């Protein structure tokens, strides 16, 4: 059963500006170290940072909470299978919220160009 859906679209330039202005302070607030390392492994990391930012926004919308006291940036992690397919790992508040919502899994799809990044998340579970 689908319990929630979320979608997000962001301009890569917005993330590029945040990275230039705040550097490590920005990504350490939004991404877990493994996520940041993956992004920084690319010649142009901003689209990859933007895709993960959009993914976390989409996940928070699928939960119906947004980013805040119930679900923080670091409660969600965007990982990659060997095939490149993204998947979600929830930590701390994310795991608590998943249990509270009787969720089983968060499906995720992300995409980006040089200018934009987008993500869609679907929260699946047993329902209330």
Phi, psi and omega in degrees: 000135177279122181262338180185155176229154177211148179219150177210149177224133181221149175278130180300325181301326179297318179289320178301317178297316179297319179296318180291320184283317187248346177055228183301327180302323180293302187291330179292337177279332189253326187240150172281158186305322181292324178294314181296319180299319178298313181299315183288348178284352180264151180301320178239092188285339187305316179298329180285321173298315182298320180297320179288325175299311179298321179299316182291324174297315180296318179299315181296326177289323177298325176283343180080018184247333193071181178274127181177217187292327181277329185217109181263167180306318186275359174281352181234142178225131177262116180247173180229135171284168179302333179283349183099349181295130179282151172213163186253134169244126179261144179233155170044248182301330178295317177294319178299315181294321178301314179295317181299324181270003185057037179276157178245319186204152172247117176274145185217138171226133180230155178205154176207155171240188176293334186257329186222155172229144181220157178207149173229139180231142177232123177267120181245143179183198184270347179087176185296000000 
